């Protein structure tokens, strides 16, 4: 989802529930005021929901901007028969680390597994 698509979703009453991790953030005053303004403008959403949506959209857009770095391995061909090389840049590393930390966080959420904290 892109940031510019958020307001359409905020205007609807539907909100997808997902597993969450409780964290504490210190937010600059100006951003806090902006968040409060959005909460007033979209009363069907909590501050937490708005922050989650904004963070999700920002991370999605960030991943789209990570530079492609072609490797040596051909993984497919395009519609013209030209080779498509594997990406050895930041995107696969980001996705790999995301999966690693997702697994680690899921393990922590299992009962009796609270000895290691990431956040």
Backbone torsions as a table, in degrees:
resi	resn	phi	psi	omega
1	UNK	NA	140.8	178.1
2	UNK	-96.9	153.8	179.8
3	UNK	-54.2	-41.2	-177.2
4	UNK	-67.1	-13.2	178.3
5	UNK	-91.9	-9.3	-174.0
6	UNK	-62.9	-43.4	-173.8
7	UNK	-62.9	-32.0	175.4
8	UNK	-63.0	-44.0	179.0
9	UNK	-67.8	-36.7	179.6
10	UNK	-67.0	-28.7	-180.0
11	UNK	-73.0	-22.0	179.0
12	UNK	-83.1	169.0	-179.3
13	UNK	-93.2	-12.0	-177.2
14	UNK	-78.2	136.6	173.2
15	UNK	-141.1	122.2	-179.2
16	UNK	-75.1	126.4	176.9
17	UNK	-88.8	134.6	179.0
18	UNK	-133.3	159.2	173.8
19	UNK	-60.7	140.8	-177.4
20	UNK	-128.1	160.3	175.8
21	UNK	-118.6	126.4	179.1
22	UNK	-75.8	126.7	174.7
23	UNK	-137.5	162.7	176.8
24	UNK	-114.0	132.8	179.4
25	UNK	-122.1	142.8	170.0
26	UNK	-100.5	118.4	-174.7
27	UNK	-111.5	130.8	177.0
28	UNK	-55.9	150.3	-176.4
29	UNK	-52.6	-45.8	-178.1
30	UNK	-61.1	-43.2	178.3
31	UNK	-68.3	-34.9	176.1
32	UNK	-62.9	-42.5	178.0
33	UNK	-63.1	-40.7	178.5
34	UNK	-63.7	-42.2	179.0
35	UNK	-63.6	-42.2	177.9
36	UNK	-63.4	-38.8	177.7
37	UNK	-62.3	-43.5	178.1
38	UNK	-63.5	-37.2	178.6
39	UNK	-63.1	-38.9	176.3
40	UNK	-67.7	-38.0	-177.7
41	UNK	-73.2	-29.2	-178.6
42	UNK	-126.5	75.9	-173.7
43	UNK	-64.8	-12.9	177.2
44	UNK	-79.2	-3.1	-178.0
45	UNK	-120.9	141.0	174.7
46	UNK	-84.8	166.8	175.7
47	UNK	-59.5	-39.1	-179.7
48	UNK	-63.7	-42.1	178.8
49	UNK	-64.4	-42.7	179.2
50	UNK	-63.7	-44.7	178.3
51	UNK	-61.6	-42.8	178.9
52	UNK	-61.8	-44.3	178.5
53	UNK	-62.7	-43.7	179.4
54	UNK	-64.4	-43.0	178.8
55	UNK	-64.4	-43.5	179.1
56	UNK	-61.3	-46.3	-179.9
57	UNK	-64.0	-41.6	179.4
58	UNK	-64.2	-42.5	178.9
59	UNK	-66.8	-39.7	177.0
60	UNK	-60.4	-45.0	179.8
61	UNK	-67.9	-36.2	177.7
62	UNK	-60.7	-45.4	-179.8
63	UNK	-59.9	-38.4	179.2
64	UNK	-64.6	-24.4	-177.1
65	UNK	-94.7	-6.9	178.6
66	UNK	-62.4	134.1	-174.9
67	UNK	-69.3	137.8	174.6
68	UNK	-78.8	130.8	176.1
69	UNK	-125.7	108.1	-176.5
70	UNK	-68.3	135.9	175.4
71	UNK	-92.9	-163.6	-179.2
72	UNK	-93.7	-21.1	-176.0
73	UNK	-82.7	128.2	175.9
74	UNK	-84.2	125.0	-177.6
75	UNK	-108.5	-14.5	-179.9
76	UNK	-170.7	-179.3	173.4
77	UNK	-127.2	145.8	177.3
78	UNK	-81.4	-176.4	-175.5
79	UNK	-64.7	-14.0	178.8
80	UNK	-100.4	2.5	179.9
81	UNK	86.1	5.2	178.3
82	UNK	-79.9	145.9	-177.6
83	UNK	-69.4	144.9	171.4
84	UNK	-112.6	122.6	-176.9
85	UNK	-93.9	148.7	177.7
86	UNK	-59.1	150.1	176.9
87	UNK	-87.2	120.4	177.9
88	UNK	-111.5	16.6	-178.7
89	UNK	-86.5	-148.4	-174.5
90	UNK	-75.3	-28.5	-176.4
91	UNK	-60.4	-52.6	179.8
92	UNK	-62.8	-33.5	178.1
93	UNK	-66.6	-43.7	177.9
94	UNK	-60.7	-45.6	-179.6
95	UNK	-64.7	-39.1	178.0
96	UNK	-64.0	-46.1	179.0
97	UNK	-66.8	-37.0	177.3
98	UNK	-60.2	-46.3	179.0
99	UNK	-63.2	-41.6	178.8
100	UNK	-58.0	-50.2	-177.9
101	UNK	-72.3	-31.7	174.9
102	UNK	-60.5	-47.1	179.1
103	UNK	-61.9	-42.6	-179.9
104	UNK	-63.6	-43.2	179.0
105	UNK	-67.2	-38.0	177.8
106	UNK	-64.0	-38.2	177.4
107	UNK	-64.1	-39.0	179.6
108	UNK	-65.5	-30.2	-176.7
109	UNK	-79.4	-9.6	176.8
110	UNK	-71.6	143.3	-179.3
111	UNK	-54.9	135.2	177.8
112	UNK	83.1	6.3	-178.0
113	UNK	-115.1	61.9	-175.8
114	UNK	-119.2	22.7	-177.1
115	UNK	-84.1	-17.0	-178.5
116	UNK	-122.2	129.2	-178.4
117	UNK	-120.9	130.8	179.0
118	UNK	-92.3	-30.8	-174.9
119	UNK	-113.1	NA	NA
